[in-house]
Amino acid sequence: MRKLFMLLFSCHVASPVIHSLKHVYLASSEVQNFPDFVAVVFVDGIQTDHYDSNTKSTVPTQVWMNRVTADDPEYWKRQTLYWEGQEQIGRVNIETLKGRFNQTGGIHVIQVLNGCEWDDETGDVSGFGLISYDGEDILILDMKAQRWIATKAELLRTQHKWNNDKSWIEFMEHRLTQECPVRLKNSLDYGKSFVSKFSIKCLMNSNPVEFLIRSIWI
C-alpha cells in the first residue's frame, strides 16, 4: 500500500493573467483515522475552503474569505449543504465502483477535481472536470464538446448515461462556466492583496507550488 499523495498546482508562469478556482474532494472507504469525505477549494493555488465528514461544516481557511458573508450571509451554510450532498453521493459511488471492478472490502478512494479558469485580459472562461478511482483517472469532462470520456471499459455505462442526460450536462456547464467564474472573481476581490503577492512569489519560484492533500493510494 502506497502512502500519502500530493496534488501539484503549478503557478501560471507563461500566462499570469489566467486565474483558477479548483474544487478537490475525496471520498474514501476503510481508511483508518481519516474522514470518509474531504473537500477543499483552491483559488489561484491558495486553499480557501475546507469541509470534511467529521466536522460536517464548511469553513474558510483564509481570514479574508470571511468577507464573503458581508455579501452573502448564507454562503457557508449553502456550501455545507452542498458538500453534505456530495458526501452521500460519494458513499454510493464507491460502492458502485467496487461492484464495477469486482471488488469487495479494502481501502478505496474516489478523487474528483473540477473548476474553472478565467483570463482577466480576454475574459475567456473554461471549465474542467476529472474523476479518479484508486489513483487512476476514470472519467474526464470535455467541456467544449459537452461530453464525458471514460478511460476504463467499466465506466462506459456511466459515460453513455451522463452524455445522454441533457440536464446533467447543462448543470455541469452552468456550475463550471457561470457560477464558478463568479465565485472566482469574488474570491480574488476578497483576497486581492494576498493573492497578488502570492502570484508574484510564484513567478519568482521555478518550482511548483505543492499542496498536500492526505489520502491513500492503493
C-alpha positions as CSV (number, residue, x, y, z in Angstrom):
1,M,0.0,0.0,0.0
2,R,1.5,3.3,-1.0
3,K,1.1,6.2,1.3
4,L,0.3,9.9,1.1
5,F,-0.1,11.6,-2.3
6,M,0.3,15.2,-3.4
7,L,-1.7,17.3,-5.8
8,L,0.6,19.7,-7.6
9,F,-0.8,23.1,-8.5
10,S,1.7,25.0,-10.7
11,C,1.7,28.7,-10.8
12,H,0.9,30.1,-14.3
13,V,4.3,31.4,-15.3
14,A,3.6,31.9,-19.0
15,S,0.1,33.4,-18.5
16,P,-0.1,35.1,-15.1
17,V,-3.4,36.7,-16.0
18,I,-5.2,33.3,-16.0
19,H,-6.9,32.7,-12.7
20,S,-8.4,29.4,-11.5
21,L,-10.8,28.0,-8.9
22,K,-10.5,24.3,-8.2
23,H,-12.7,22.0,-6.1
24,V,-10.9,18.9,-5.0
25,Y,-12.8,16.3,-3.0
26,L,-12.1,12.8,-1.8
27,A,-14.5,10.0,-0.8
28,S,-12.8,7.0,0.8
29,S,-13.7,3.7,2.5
30,E,-11.9,1.9,5.3
31,V,-9.1,4.4,5.7
32,Q,-8.1,4.5,9.4
33,N,-8.1,7.8,11.2
34,F,-9.2,9.8,8.2
35,P,-12.6,11.3,7.3
36,D,-14.7,9.4,4.8
37,F,-15.1,12.6,2.8
38,V,-12.9,15.7,2.5
39,A,-13.5,18.7,0.2
40,V,-11.2,21.7,-0.3
41,V,-11.3,24.7,-2.6
42,F,-8.3,26.5,-4.2
43,V,-8.2,30.0,-5.7
44,D,-5.0,30.5,-7.7
45,G,-3.4,27.7,-5.8
46,I,-4.4,29.1,-2.4
47,Q,-6.7,26.9,-0.2
48,T,-9.8,29.0,0.7
49,D,-12.4,26.5,1.9
50,H,-12.5,23.2,3.8
51,Y,-15.2,20.6,4.6
52,D,-15.0,17.1,6.0
53,S,-17.3,14.4,7.1
54,N,-16.1,14.6,10.7
55,T,-16.9,18.3,11.3
56,K,-19.9,18.5,8.9
57,S,-19.1,22.1,8.3
58,T,-17.5,24.2,5.6
59,V,-15.1,26.8,6.9
60,P,-12.8,29.4,5.5
61,T,-9.1,28.7,5.6
62,Q,-8.1,32.3,4.8
63,V,-9.1,35.2,7.0
64,W,-10.1,37.3,4.0
65,M,-12.6,34.7,3.0
66,N,-14.7,35.7,6.0
67,R,-15.6,38.8,3.9
68,V,-17.9,36.7,1.8
69,T,-20.6,36.8,4.5
70,A,-21.0,40.5,4.1
71,D,-22.3,40.0,0.5
72,D,-23.8,36.5,1.1
73,P,-24.7,35.7,4.7
74,E,-25.8,32.2,3.8
75,Y,-22.7,31.3,1.8
76,W,-21.0,28.9,4.3
77,K,-24.3,27.3,5.2
78,R,-25.1,26.7,1.5
79,Q,-21.6,25.3,0.9
80,T,-22.0,22.9,3.8
81,L,-25.4,21.6,2.4
82,Y,-23.8,21.1,-1.0
83,W,-20.8,19.2,0.4
84,E,-23.1,17.1,2.6
85,G,-24.9,16.1,-0.5
86,Q,-21.7,15.2,-2.3
87,E,-20.6,13.2,0.7
88,Q,-23.7,11.0,0.4
89,I,-23.1,10.7,-3.4
90,G,-19.5,9.7,-2.7
91,R,-20.5,6.8,-0.5
92,V,-22.9,5.5,-3.2
93,N,-20.3,5.9,-5.9
94,I,-17.6,4.0,-4.0
95,E,-20.0,1.0,-3.7
96,T,-20.9,1.3,-7.3
97,L,-17.3,1.3,-8.5
98,K,-16.4,-1.6,-6.2
99,G,-19.1,-3.5,-8.0
100,R,-17.9,-2.4,-11.4
101,F,-14.4,-3.6,-10.7
102,N,-15.5,-6.7,-8.9
103,Q,-14.0,-5.6,-5.6
104,T,-15.2,-6.2,-2.0
105,G,-13.6,-4.7,1.0
106,G,-10.3,-2.8,1.5
107,I,-9.3,0.8,1.1
108,H,-10.7,2.6,-1.9
109,V,-10.6,6.3,-2.8
110,I,-12.6,8.5,-5.3
111,Q,-10.9,11.8,-6.1
112,V,-12.9,14.5,-8.0
113,L,-11.3,17.6,-9.4
114,N,-13.3,20.3,-11.2
115,G,-13.4,24.0,-11.6
116,C,-12.8,26.9,-13.9
117,E,-10.2,29.2,-15.4
118,W,-10.7,32.9,-16.2
119,D,-8.4,35.0,-18.4
120,D,-8.7,38.5,-17.0
121,E,-7.4,40.1,-20.2
122,T,-9.6,38.4,-22.8
123,G,-12.5,37.4,-20.4
124,D,-12.3,33.8,-21.7
125,V,-13.7,31.2,-19.3
126,S,-13.2,27.4,-19.4
127,G,-14.4,24.6,-17.2
128,F,-12.8,21.3,-16.4
129,G,-13.6,18.0,-14.6
130,L,-11.8,14.8,-13.8
131,I,-12.7,11.8,-11.7
132,S,-10.2,9.3,-10.5
133,Y,-10.6,6.0,-8.6
134,D,-7.8,4.3,-6.6
135,G,-5.2,6.6,-8.3
136,E,-6.3,6.2,-11.9
137,D,-8.3,8.6,-14.0
138,I,-11.6,7.0,-15.0
139,L,-13.8,9.9,-16.3
140,I,-12.7,13.2,-18.0
141,L,-15.1,16.1,-18.8
142,D,-14.6,17.7,-22.2
143,M,-16.5,20.9,-21.5
144,K,-16.1,22.2,-25.1
145,A,-17.7,19.1,-26.6
146,Q,-20.1,18.9,-23.6
147,R,-19.4,15.2,-23.0
148,W,-17.7,12.8,-20.6
149,I,-15.0,10.5,-21.7
150,A,-14.5,7.1,-19.9
151,T,-10.9,5.8,-19.8
152,K,-12.0,2.4,-18.5
153,A,-14.4,-0.1,-20.1
154,E,-16.1,-0.5,-16.7
155,L,-17.2,3.2,-16.9
156,L,-18.6,3.1,-20.5
157,R,-22.1,2.6,-19.0
158,T,-21.6,5.8,-16.9
159,Q,-20.3,7.7,-19.9
160,H,-23.3,6.7,-22.0
161,K,-25.7,7.6,-19.2
162,W,-24.2,11.0,-18.4
163,N,-23.8,12.0,-22.1
164,N,-27.4,11.2,-22.8
165,D,-28.6,13.2,-19.7
166,K,-29.0,16.7,-21.1
167,S,-29.9,18.1,-17.7
168,W,-26.7,16.7,-16.1
169,I,-24.5,18.3,-18.9
170,E,-26.4,21.6,-18.5
171,F,-25.9,21.5,-14.8
172,M,-22.1,21.0,-15.1
173,E,-21.9,23.7,-17.8
174,H,-23.8,26.2,-15.6
175,R,-21.8,25.3,-12.4
176,L,-18.4,25.4,-14.1
177,T,-18.7,28.2,-16.7
178,Q,-21.2,30.5,-15.0
179,E,-21.3,30.0,-11.2
180,C,-17.6,29.1,-10.8
181,P,-16.2,32.2,-12.6
182,V,-18.4,34.5,-10.4
183,R,-17.1,32.8,-7.2
184,L,-13.6,33.0,-8.6
185,K,-13.8,36.8,-9.3
186,N,-15.4,37.4,-5.9
187,S,-12.7,35.4,-4.1
188,L,-10.0,37.3,-6.0
189,D,-11.6,40.5,-4.9
190,Y,-11.8,39.5,-1.2
191,G,-8.1,38.4,-1.2
192,K,-6.6,40.6,-3.9
193,S,-3.7,41.9,-1.8
194,F,-2.7,38.4,-0.6
195,V,-3.4,36.7,-3.9
196,S,-1.3,39.2,-5.9
197,K,1.6,38.8,-3.5
198,F,1.3,35.0,-3.7
199,S,1.3,35.2,-7.6
200,I,4.4,37.3,-7.7
201,K,6.2,34.9,-5.4
202,C,5.1,32.0,-7.6
203,L,6.5,33.8,-10.7
204,M,9.9,34.1,-9.0
205,N,10.0,30.5,-7.9
206,S,10.7,27.9,-10.6
207,N,9.4,25.0,-8.5
208,P,5.7,24.0,-8.5
209,V,3.6,25.1,-5.5
210,E,2.7,21.9,-3.7
211,F,-0.3,21.3,-1.5
212,L,-0.5,18.1,0.5
213,I,-4.0,16.5,0.5
214,R,-4.0,13.5,2.7
215,S,-5.2,10.4,1.0
216,I,-4.1,6.9,0.3
217,W,-3.0,5.3,-3.0
218,I,-3.7,1.6,-3.2
